[in-house]
Amino acid sequence: MKSDLSWNDLVLFAAVARSGTLTAAAGRAGSSPATLSRRMKALEAHFARRLFLHGAQGYALTADGRALLEHAGAMERAAAAIAEWRDARGGPVRVRISAGTWTARHLARHLSEYWRPDAPFVPEFVQSNRDMDIARREIDIGIRNRRPEHVWLAGRQTGIVDYAAYAARPDIEGWIGASDDAAATRSARWVRDTHESGIVTTANDPRLMLELARAGAGRIVLPVFAGDAEQGLLRVSAPITDLRSEEWLVCHQDARHDPPIRAALEALAGFLRKAERPRPVTD
């Protein structure tokens, strides 16, 4: 059977089947009886089945014709549903945004500064210290510490991020490290590589490490924005040169033109760039 069947052929078939005559169907379909007669013969040839019984009473459906009309009806309902979806004015679209622990918390805390309920998107945060897969749509936008390397990714730099050591008191010398099953962030590796002998305790979650530092268990490395904002912590070092990094908004090349994602990118970029102090990113 040929595969070049046109949806319009089925629309005309349904008009003839429901009207019973070519003249009545012509008025419904906006076509001439002669054209409809020709198209119905072509349709029967296409399926190699007789669809109509021709007689004085007009066009009556055969068993095959009735079966085809049921299928055509299902296609009409699907087309109507698609049209309804196209014309629907639903709510804003969720845009999945991944960021490290401190960036995600910072964005959530300051949501009203870059998002309003009437925006075309709703941010859906995914806290992760790994690069989630944008190509496979695990997320829509990632906040990362480097320029995207793959050609299918688009990126824009929004700032520079500094890190420093923090503690509950300046006389605290020990360090809080990440346990073996924690995410291997750059800051965690730096503590391990430069202060391994001074690590007094570990935790497998950055927020637990923060609470340990606030309780006086040891020093912790934080992005300066996160550390400076935490009550009960003091900055006890200069910014750590080895940890200074860029901040990038990254998304798929094609998805960046989608209106909700475009709106989210513009909102996030405006918010991140206007901040007076560096902010944390996924390391």
N, C-alpha and C positions, 0 to 999 in steps of 0.2 A: 504494500500500500504506500502511496506517495505520502511524504511528510510535510507537504506545503499547504496544509489545510489552514484556511484563514478563519480567525474568530468571527469576522463579519459574515462568513458563510453560515455559521451556526446561528448568528443573530437573525439572519434572513430566514433560515429554516424554521426557527422557533416562531417567527411571525406568520409564516404560511401554515405551520402545524396548528397554531392556536386560532387562526382566522378561518381556516377551512377553504378559503378561495384565494386565488391570486389577486383578484381585484381588491378584496378587503385587506389582504396583507400588504399590497402596494401602498395603500393609504397609510398604514401603520409604519411601514419601513421607509417611506419616502423614495420608492423606486417604481418602475413600471411593471405591469404584469408580464410583459415579454422578457424583461431582464430577470424577473424572479423565476419564470419558467426555465430559462436557460441555466440559471445558477442552481436550481434544484436538480436538473438533469445531470449537471456536472458533479453535484454532491453525491448523487447516487452512483455515478461512475467512480468517483473517488473511493467510496466505501465498498464498491462492488456489491451493493445490497439495494433492494427496492424499499424505498422509504414511504412512498405514497401509492394509494389506489386512486386512479383518475376516473371520474364518472360525472354524471349529470349533477350530482350534489356537490361537486368540487373536489378538493384534495383531502382524502381520508388517510389516516396513518396506518401503515402496516405494523406488525409486531416489532420489526426492526426500527421503524419510525418512532414508535412509542418509547422504545428503549433509548434511542438517541435524544429524544426530547427530555427524558429524565436527566441524562448527562448534561445536556445543554442548560437545563435549569440549574444544576449544581454549579456550572461555570458562571451563570448569570448571578447567582447568589455570592459566589466568590468575588466576582467583579464589583458587585455592589458593596461588599465588605471592604474591599481595597479602596473604593471611592470614598466610603465613609471614613476610613482611616486617614486617607489623604486630606480630607476636608476637616478632620477633627481639629479642634483647638484645645488640645490637652494641656496638662501642666508642664512645668519645666523638665528638662531632660537631666538625668543624673550623669555627672561626669566624674569618673573614678580618677583620683589623684593620689599618687604614692609619694611618700616622703619619709625621712628618718624620724625617729622618736620626737626629737625636739622641734623640728620644723612642723610636723603634723600637729603637735600640741599648740605651737605658736599660731598656726593658721586657724585652728579651731577656736582658740581663745579670742582672736581678733576677726572673727567671721564677718561681723557687721561693717567692718571697714572696707570690705571689697565685695560683699554680696548682699543683695536685697531679695525679699521673697518674690518680687516681680521680675527677677532676672530670668533669662531663658535657660538657665542651668542650676542644678543643685549640686554642690560639691559632696562627693562621697569619698572619704579619706581611707586610705589603706596604709597603715604604718608598717614600713618595711625598710630594713637596712641592706637589702639587696636590690639589684636592678630588676624590677618586674618586667615581664615581656610585653612590650607595647605592640610588636608586630602581631602577636596572637591575641591582642586585646585583653590581656589580664588587667590592664589599666588604660586610661586615655592620656593622662599627663603624668610625667615623672619629674620630680625635683631632684636634680643630681649635681654632683660636684665636678663635672667635666663636660666638655663639648661632646655631643653624640658622634659616634664613629661610623655608624652604618648609614648608607645612602638613603635608606627609606625613613630615616628619622630627621626631624627638623628641630632646631634648638635656638634659644635666645638666652644670652647671659643676662642675669639680673643683679649680680653683685659678687662680692668677695666675702668669705667667711673666715674668721679667726677663732682659734681655740686657746684656752688657758686652763690652768689648774685652779681648783676651788677647794676650800675646806671650811669647816665650822669655825676654826681658829687658826691664826697664822703659825702657831707653834706645832701644829700637827705635821708630821713628817712622812708617815706611812702612806701607802697607796692602795686604792680599791681597784681591783682588776676584773676583767670579764672571765667567767668560768669557761671551761673548754667547749660547752655546748651553746655559748652565747654567740651572737652574730659577730663575725670577725671584721669589725669596723677599723678604719685607719687609726682612730684615737685609741681603741683597745689594743691594737698592735703596737702603737707607740709606747703605751704604758708598759706592756710586756717586754718590749725590746730595750727600753731605756731604764726601767725601774723594777725589773723582775725581782731583784733581791729585796726590794722595799715593799712589795705587795703583802699587805697584812690580812686581806680577806678578798673574796670574790663574790660575784652574783651573776646570774644568767639573764638579767633584764636591766636595761639602763635606768629604769625608774626605781628599782631596788637599790642600785648603786647610788642613786641620788639620795635616797632616804638614809643609807648607811653613812654617806658623807655628811648629811645634815646632823646625824646623831654623833658625829665626831669619830667615826671609825677610821677615817683616812681621807686622803686627797682623791679628787675625781677630776677627770678632764671633761670639760664641757665647751660647746660653742659659747662664745662670750655673751651672745644675746641671752641664751638660756641661763647661763650662770649668773650674769649680772641681775637677772630678774628674780632669782630665787632668794627668798627670805631665809636667813640662817646660814648663808654661805658667803664667804669672802673670796675675792680673787687673790690668789697667793703666788701668781707668777705673771710674767709678761706674756703676751701672745706667743704661742709656740710656732716658730717659723716653719718647722717641718710639716705642720698640719694645716697651714693656710691653704685654702682651696677656693675654686670658683663655684659659683652657683648658677645652674642652668635649668630652664624650663624645657622639657623635651616631650615631643609628641610625634605621631606618625605624620609623614609628609602629606598624605591624602586627607587624614582626619582633621588637620589644622584648618581646613576650609569649611568644616561642618559648623553651622552657626553656633550651637551650644558650646562646642569645644573652643571655637574662636573667642567667644565671649568669656569663657573661663580663663583662657590664656591671657587675654587683655587685662582682666580683673586682677589675676595673680601677679602679672608682671608689674602693673601699676602699684600694687601694694608692696611687693618686695623691693622695688626700686626706690620707693620714697622713704623707706625706713632709714633713720639716721645712723643706726648701728648695724653691723653685720649680723646675719641670722644664720642659724644652723641649717645644715643640709644632710642628706644621706651620705655617710662616708663609706 
